[in-house]
Amino acid sequence: MPKMKTKRGAAKRLKRTASGKLRRAGGWKQHKLEKKRPSRRRRLREAKLIDKVDERRLKVLVPYL
């Protein structure tokens, strides 16, 4: 059976955690930061986990991640 191809756009945006879950970056951190509270900006730095319902669909895009 041939190797599966990885979707490169998804591979650049997703990382795998030690337990095997997928991690992604959050949004809302590009501009208009002066109106956001500093505590909110700190929370936006953290990586988010992919929801369980979406994980199976995204694992197909990055089979070797």
C-alpha positions, 0 to 999 in steps of 0.5 A, a space after each residue: 500500500 502506498 504512503 499517504 500524503 500529508 496536507 502541508 497546510 494542516 501540518 504547519 498549523 497542527 502539533 501532536 501532544 504527548 498523549 496523542 491529541 491534536 493542538 492548534 493555535 488560537 485566533 483573535 491575536 493579530 490586531 486591535 490588541 489595545 482594546 483587549 485586556 492584558 489577561 485576555 491577551 495572555 490567555 490567547 497565547 495558549 494553544 487550544 486542543 482540537 475538539 473530539 468531534 473534529 479530531 478524526 477528520 483532521 487526523 486524515 489530513 496529517 497521518 504521520 504527525 
